[in-house]
Amino acid sequence: ALAQGGMSGHSFGAVTTQAVCGQAFGGRGRLTSGRIAAALLMSPSPARQGGDNNASFGAVAIPWCLMTGTNDNAPIGDVDAKSRLLVFPALPPGDKY
């Protein structure tokens, strides 16, 4: 059995990856899985509905690698390429790429 692995996802898959790799959700806390050692997020999404990105991503404890494109706009949810860039500076220092 696999003791630890990585997780990746694109767009909504990135949101799922964020959810189990350390993102906090307001008063609901974190859904972090201890089996995931690192994450690759392709087009991550910022905190929803005017949420606080620093509070959402500031306690991520595993390495994250983020990638997005300059035209990566979502057809729903008002997420555009510029807003996707807000995740990176909200992560704690170190182990982010």
Long-range contacts (C-beta under 8 A, 24 or more apart in sequence): 2-35, 3-35, 4-35, 4-36, 4-37, 5-35, 5-36, 5-37, 6-36, 6-37, 6-38, 6-39, 6-40, 7-36, 7-38, 7-39, 7-40, 8-39, 8-40, 8-41, 8-42, 9-41, 9-42, 10-42, 10-43, 11-42, 11-43, 11-45, 11-72, 11-74, 13-42, 14-41, 14-42, 14-43, 14-44, 14-45, 15-44, 15-45, 17-41, 18-44, 18-45, 18-87, 21-60, 21-62, 21-64, 22-57, 22-59, 22-60, 22-61, 22-62, 22-64, 23-56, 23-57, 23-60, 24-55, 24-56, 24-57, 24-58, 24-59, 25-56, 26-51, 30-59, 32-61, 36-62, 37-62, 37-63, 38-62, 38-63, 38-64, 38-65, 39-63, 39-64, 39-65, 40-64, 40-65, 40-67, 41-65, 41-66, 41-67, 41-87, 42-67, 42-68, 43-67, 43-68, 43-69, 43-72, 43-84, 44-68, 44-84, 44-87, 45-74, 45-77, 45-79, 45-83, 45-84, 45-87, 46-79, 46-83, 46-84, 46-86, 46-87, 46-90, 48-77, 53-86, 53-87, 53-89, 53-90, 54-90, 56-90, 57-87, 57-90, 57-91, 57-92, 58-90, 58-91, 58-92, 59-92, 60-91, 60-92, 60-96, 62-95, 63-95, 63-96, 63-97, 64-91, 64-95, 64-96, 64-97, 65-96, 65-97, 66-96, 66-97
